[in-house]
Amino acid sequence: MDFSQFSGVLLFLFIFSAGFWLLIFALTVIVPIWLFGSWIDRFKENKEKKELLKQAAK
């Protein structure tokens, strides 16, 4: 195996490994933060709706 083939294999392994670790990072960090943030927003909206309904009932 000459240097060009060796460097091509190394480049492929680096790109594949970088993609794999970015996917793992996205699944373990970004997706839970996104889901938790949307859950908090929905909770705040429901709380505001309840307060408006209480004010309208008075």
Order of alpha helices (4+ residues) and beta strands (2+ residues): alpha-alpha
